[in-house]
């Protein structure tokens, strides 16, 4: 047991940020705590798994691993002949073989191990050599339906959702509805995967405050007005509002919008616990944090572009450099936060309210 970890490992975060203390170091270093967070928080969250354009036509199939390297649950998206999208378990109900191994176009789902077949909606269809089997097929011979929903074309799924996707996205949806999401197209040339040698929660915390920008991101600090940086807290998400400094590229915001007349360079939305939706004038970068262990995670940058002419301007221009600067910081924290000489820290009431909000939500979900 780490020297600064109490026997009950209870996470208590005072709701009053002016009194609250940050989590102890064991939250980020202990493998048993990571396993508990995986089962009680991560496995129950909504995660972006695809864009609806990836399963555009009837018959489309797209296998996905839910939280690969962590939960490792095989699922598959299908679009049936009636143009309906389904999200299903990707494990054959006969002997547990992976059912769909590659994206493609099919009329039915067929297991290549023993030939069991399913409809595109997951219903059992047929099975060779089973005529003498009694009480067959059972409801369990159908593929399990996985909860799923789409937000602005981005398909989310959850194995056992603790809340609805709409409860995560409603405030964001209202704020960015004026933007042309229907024109957004995935740009694989700008997509990136980053292996970060740090606990996933440390990465999320770093994202959730602009406090470090003047100290860590020299180029980004020139584009954003640090003094005008704002945040808004919602029940299961929050927003950091990036206000432009000088001639930085900004949104064309219509009259009647709450930000009309303001020089907004970026909307930084966080959805509990590990999804970031960064909205720029050129489009959206979905940042998906995938935990891989107590001391490492993978971060996927998935860009959806609606205006290529604005790609290399403003706060959304040099995302790779900003990411590498963030990695350097959180990886160093991972190496030192388990120190015997560190217990807990304190929050800046002015600059770390979103971090405090994240920790409060973690504590609430762990105590459920």
C-alpha positions in Angstrom: 0.0 0.0 0.0 1.4 3.5 -0.9 2.5 5.3 2.3 0.0 8.1 1.9 -3.0 5.9 1.2 -5.6 5.4 4.0 -6.9 1.9 4.4 -10.4 2.7 3.1 -9.1 4.7 0.1 -12.2 7.0 0.4 -12.1 10.0 -1.9 -13.6 13.0 -0.1 -13.7 16.3 -1.9 -15.2 19.2 0.0 -17.9 20.9 -2.1 -16.6 24.3 -1.1 -13.5 24.9 -3.3 -12.1 27.4 -0.8 -11.7 24.7 1.8 -11.3 21.6 -0.5 -8.1 19.6 -0.8 -7.1 17.8 -4.0 -7.0 13.9 -4.2 -4.1 12.1 -2.6 -1.4 10.6 -4.7 -2.7 7.1 -4.5 -5.6 8.0 -6.8 -3.1 8.2 -9.7 -0.6 5.4 -8.7 -2.3 2.4 -7.1 -3.4 -0.4 -9.5 -6.3 -1.5 -7.3 -7.7 2.1 -7.4 -7.3 2.1 -11.2 -9.2 -1.3 -11.3 -12.0 0.2 -9.1 -12.3 3.3 -11.3 -12.4 1.1 -14.4 -15.4 -0.9 -13.1 -17.3 1.8 -11.3 -16.7 4.8 -13.5 -15.1 4.0 -16.9 -17.1 1.0 -17.9 -20.4 2.9 -17.3 -19.5 6.1 -19.2 -20.5 7.2 -22.7 -17.7 7.1 -25.2 -17.3 8.3 -28.8 -16.8 5.1 -30.9 -17.3 6.3 -34.5 -18.9 8.8 -36.8 -22.2 7.9 -38.5 -20.6 8.4 -41.9 -18.4 5.4 -41.2 -21.6 3.2 -41.4 -23.3 5.2 -44.1 -25.0 2.6 -46.2 -27.4 -0.4 -45.4 -25.3 -3.5 -44.7 -22.4 -1.6 -43.2 -20.5 -3.2 -40.3 -17.9 -1.6 -38.1 -16.2 -3.5 -35.3 -15.0 -1.4 -32.3 -13.3 -2.3 -29.0 -14.9 -0.3 -26.1 -12.0 1.2 -24.2 -9.3 -0.9 -25.8 -6.5 -1.6 -23.4 -8.8 -1.1 -20.4 -12.3 -2.6 -20.5 -11.6 -4.4 -23.9 -15.3 -5.1 -24.7 -15.8 -6.1 -28.4 -18.8 -4.3 -30.0 -20.0 -3.8 -33.5 -22.0 -1.1 -35.3 -24.4 -2.2 -38.1 -26.8 -0.5 -40.4 -29.7 -2.7 -41.4 -31.8 -2.8 -44.7 -34.3 -0.3 -43.1 -31.4 2.1 -42.6 -31.4 1.8 -38.8 -28.1 1.8 -36.9 -27.6 -0.9 -34.2 -24.8 -1.4 -31.7 -24.3 -5.0 -30.7 -22.1 -7.3 -28.8 -19.4 -8.6 -31.2 -19.1 -12.0 -29.5 -20.9 -15.0 -31.0 -23.4 -16.5 -28.6 -22.3 -20.1 -29.5 -18.7 -20.3 -28.3 -17.5 -16.7 -27.8 -15.8 -16.1 -31.1 -15.3 -12.6 -32.4 -18.1 -12.2 -34.9 -17.2 -9.3 -37.1 -13.4 -8.9 -37.5 -13.2 -6.2 -40.2 -15.4 -3.3 -41.4 -17.4 -4.2 -44.5 -20.9 -4.6 -46.0 -23.0 -7.7 -45.2 -26.6 -8.9 -45.5 -26.3 -10.9 -42.3 -23.7 -11.6 -39.6 -22.0 -15.0 -39.9 -19.6 -16.5 -37.4 -16.6 -18.0 -39.3 -16.0 -20.6 -36.6 -19.2 -22.7 -36.8 -21.5 -20.8 -39.1 -24.0 -19.3 -36.6 -25.9 -16.4 -38.3 -27.6 -13.3 -37.0 -29.7 -10.6 -38.5 -28.2 -7.1 -38.8 -30.2 -6.1 -35.7 -28.6 -8.9 -33.7 -31.5 -11.4 -33.7 -30.5 -15.1 -34.0 -31.1 -16.4 -37.5 -29.8 -19.9 -37.9 -27.2 -22.5 -36.7 -26.0 -25.7 -38.4 -26.3 -29.1 -36.6 -28.6 -27.9 -33.9 -31.9 -29.6 -34.8 -31.8 -31.9 -31.8 -31.0 -29.1 -29.3 -33.9 -28.5 -26.9 -35.1 -25.1 -25.7 -33.3 -23.4 -28.6 -32.9 -20.7 -29.6 -33.1 -18.8 -26.3 -33.2 -15.0 -25.8 -29.5 -15.3 -24.9 -28.8 -16.6 -28.4 -29.4 -13.1 -29.8 -26.6 -10.7 -29.7 -26.8 -8.3 -26.8 -28.0 -4.7 -27.6 -25.5 -2.1 -26.5 -26.9 1.4 -25.6 -25.9 3.9 -28.2 -26.8 7.4 -29.4 -25.6 10.0 -31.8 -24.6 13.6 -31.1 -24.2 15.7 -34.2 -23.1 12.6 -36.2 -20.7 11.4 -33.5 -21.8 7.9 -32.3 -21.4 7.2 -28.6 -21.9 3.9 -26.8 -22.0 2.8 -23.2 -22.0 -0.7 -21.7 -24.1 0.1 -18.7 -24.8 3.9 -18.7 -25.1 5.6 -15.4 -26.9 8.5 -17.2 -28.2 9.5 -20.6 -26.0 10.9 -23.4 -28.4 13.8 -23.6 -27.6 14.7 -20.0 -23.9 15.0 -21.0 -24.4 17.0 -24.2 -27.5 19.3 -23.7 -25.7 22.4 -22.7 -23.0 22.0 -25.3 -25.6 21.3 -28.0 -27.5 24.5 -27.3 -24.3 26.6 -27.4 -22.8 25.3 -30.6 -26.0 24.6 -32.6 -25.3 27.5 -35.0 -22.3 25.7 -36.4 -22.4 23.5 -39.6 -21.9 20.1 -38.0 -23.8 18.5 -41.0 -20.9 19.6 -43.2 -18.1 18.1 -41.0 -16.0 15.4 -42.5 -13.4 13.3 -40.7 -9.8 14.1 -41.8 -7.6 11.0 -41.2 -4.5 12.9 -42.2 -4.8 15.1 -39.1 -5.8 12.4 -36.7 -3.2 11.5 -34.1 -2.8 8.9 -31.3 -0.5 9.8 -28.4 0.8 7.4 -25.7 1.0 9.4 -22.5 2.9 7.9 -19.6 0.6 9.2 -17.0 -2.7 8.3 -15.2 -5.8 9.3 -17.3 -7.1 11.4 -14.4 -3.9 13.6 -14.5 -4.4 14.2 -18.2 -8.0 15.2 -17.7 -7.1 17.5 -14.8 -4.5 19.3 -17.0 -7.1 19.8 -19.7 -9.6 21.2 -17.3 -7.7 24.4 -16.4 -6.2 27.3 -18.3 -4.1 28.1 -15.2 -1.0 26.5 -16.7 -1.3 28.1 -20.2 1.0 31.1 -19.5 3.6 28.8 -18.0 3.5 25.8 -20.4 2.1 27.0 -23.7 3.9 30.1 -24.9 2.4 30.0 -28.4 -1.2 29.4 -27.2 -0.8 32.1 -24.6 -0.3 34.6 -27.4 -3.6 33.6 -29.0 -5.9 33.5 -25.9 -6.7 36.3 -23.5 -5.8 34.7 -20.2 -7.6 37.5 -18.2 -10.8 36.8 -20.1 -10.6 33.0 -19.8 -14.0 31.8 -18.5 -15.6 28.5 -17.4 -19.1 27.2 -16.9 -20.0 24.1 -14.8 -22.9 21.8 -15.7 -24.2 18.6 -13.9 -22.0 16.2 -15.9 -19.8 18.4 -18.1 -18.2 21.8 -18.2 -17.0 24.5 -20.6 -13.8 26.5 -20.8 -14.3 29.5 -23.1 -11.3 30.5 -25.0 -11.4 34.3 -25.7 -9.1 35.4 -28.5 -6.3 37.9 -27.9 -5.6 40.3 -30.8 -6.1 39.1 -34.3 -6.6 35.4 -33.5 -9.2 33.5 -35.7 -12.6 33.6 -34.1 -16.2 32.4 -34.7 -18.8 34.2 -36.7 -21.4 34.2 -34.0 -25.0 35.1 -35.0 -27.2 37.8 -33.3 -29.2 36.4 -30.4 -26.5 34.0 -29.4 -25.1 34.4 -25.8 -21.6 35.0 -27.2 -22.6 37.4 -30.0 -20.2 40.3 -30.2 -17.4 38.4 -28.4 -14.1 37.2 -29.9 -14.4 33.5 -29.1 -11.5 31.4 -30.4 -12.5 28.0 -29.0 -15.2 26.2 -27.0 -13.5 23.6 -24.9 -16.1 21.1 -23.6 -15.4 18.2 -21.3 -17.9 15.3 -20.9 -17.5 13.2 -17.8 -15.1 11.5 -17.4 -12.7 11.3 -20.4 -14.1 13.0 -23.5 -13.2 16.4 -24.8 -15.1 18.2 -27.6 -12.9 21.1 -28.8 -14.9 23.3 -31.2 -12.9 25.7 -33.4 -13.9 27.9 -36.4 -12.6 25.1 -38.7 -14.5 22.3 -37.1 -14.3 19.9 -34.1 -11.4 17.9 -32.5 -12.8 15.0 -30.4 -10.1 14.1 -27.9 -10.8 10.6 -26.5 -8.7 9.6 -23.5 -8.3 5.8 -23.2 -6.9 4.6 -19.9 -4.3 1.8 -20.3 -3.2 1.3 -16.7 -2.5 3.2 -13.5 0.4 5.0 -15.1 -0.4 5.4 -18.7 -3.2 6.3 -21.2 -3.7 6.8 -24.9 -5.2 10.1 -26.3 -6.8 10.1 -29.7 -7.3 13.3 -31.6 -10.1 12.9 -34.1 -10.7 16.0 -36.3 -13.9 16.7 -38.1 -13.5 19.6 -40.5 -16.2 21.9 -42.0 -13.9 24.8 -43.2 -10.4 23.7 -44.5 -9.5 27.4 -45.1 -9.3 28.1 -41.4 -7.3 25.0 -40.3 -4.0 26.6 -39.6 -5.3 29.7 -37.8 -6.0 30.6 -34.3 -6.2 28.5 -31.2 -6.9 25.3 -33.2 -3.9 25.6 -35.4 -0.9 23.8 -33.7 -2.6 21.1 -31.7 0.3 18.7 -31.9 2.7 21.2 -30.2 0.2 21.9 -27.4 -0.3 18.2 -26.9 3.4 17.5 -26.6 3.8 20.3 -24.1 0.9 18.9 -22.0 2.4 15.4 -22.1 5.7 16.7 -20.8 4.0 18.2 -17.8 1.6 15.3 -16.8 4.3 12.7 -17.3 6.6 14.5 -14.9 3.7 14.7 -12.4 3.2 11.0 -12.7 6.8 10.4 -11.8 6.5 12.5 -8.6 3.0 12.4 -7.3 3.5 9.1 -5.4 6.2 10.8 -3.3 6.2 10.1 0.4 6.5 13.8 0.9 3.2 14.6 -1.0 -0.2 14.2 0.5 -2.8 16.6 -1.0 -2.8 20.0 -2.6 -5.3 22.9 -2.7 -7.4 24.4 -5.5 -7.2 27.9 -6.9 -10.8 29.2 -6.5 -10.2 31.5 -9.4 -8.6 29.0 -11.9 -9.3 25.4 -10.9 -13.0 25.2 -10.6 -13.4 22.7 -13.5 -10.7 20.5 -11.9 -12.6 20.6 -8.6 -15.8 19.8 -10.5 -14.2 16.7 -12.0 -12.9 15.5 -8.6 -16.4 16.0 -7.1 -18.0 13.9 -9.8 -15.4 11.2 -9.4 -16.0 11.0 -5.6 -19.8 10.9 -6.2 -19.6 8.0 -8.7 -17.2 6.1 -6.5 -19.6 6.4 -3.6 -22.7 5.3 -5.5 
